Amino acid sequence: MTPTKSRSGPSNISMRPVQQFLAALGPAYAMAASSLTQESTDSVVIDDFEGFADGAFPDGWKAWRGDDDIARSLYLIGEEDGNRYLRAKDDGTSIIIRKKLDQWNPRKHQVLSWRWRARVLPEGGDERIGPKNDSAVALYVVLDQNFFRIPKTLKYVWSTTLPIGTRHRRDGIGRPNVIVLESGEEKLGQWVTETVNVYDDFMLTFGKKPPKSAVGIGVLTDGNATNTLSEGDYDDIVVSLEDDATDQ
């Protein structure tokens, strides 16, 4: 199946002042969370990485099931032509970093867009197979979790080998549902913009509506399974209203 695409693109907006309890989570997260509570807001920048110093680790992001100190060496802010972005390179550790977004209502802001760039593809990477399960760039979307806090995850990937449109979930508790958006070397080294309707993808994958409060997003660049180099970049992560979205 082909991944669902939105009919409308994102636009930048002015952010309202943050509430004190959100500020404790980090300025970038707090601004996004505050704006996500405004249902009339057309689009909200989750992170464009402009507020961080070149070479720094972005505030508001944390390691997911891994060591924060190690994550800070794998994911760093890069800069080129005056633009800052998140630069990732796996050393075999394979750590996802995540951003908590429980103020995001995916029934309203259904559309997610971002830019990414695969710089080095892990050799032979195939997200269907454990010993080859590596991706140069991958974006995780967690809109729900069960009673035991096991996430229900959509994982959008730029695969080394799998065809665009591939959907697959490996057996095992908590495995993500992989959706291939880009594949191979044709666009290697180029920034590519992706736009997906996460509400529709969640409905198609799990057979029900997502809750009105999401869990968060994450990114992963890894080459540990294939034991090869893997590098990629991320930027301009935005959520937007779908034209016909209803809060039900």
Secondary structure, DSSP 8 states (H G I E B T S, - for coil): ------SS-----------HHHHTT-HHHHHHHHHHT-TT-SEEEEE-STTS-TT---TT-EEESS-HHHHHHHEEEEEETTEEEEEEE--S---EEEEE-TT--TTTS-EEEEEEEEEE--TT--TTSGGG--EEEEEEEEEEE-TT--EEEEEEEEESSS-TT-EE--SSTT--EEEEEEESSTTTTS-EEEEEEHHHHHHHHHSS---SS--EEEEEEE-TTTTS--EEEEEEEEEE--TT----
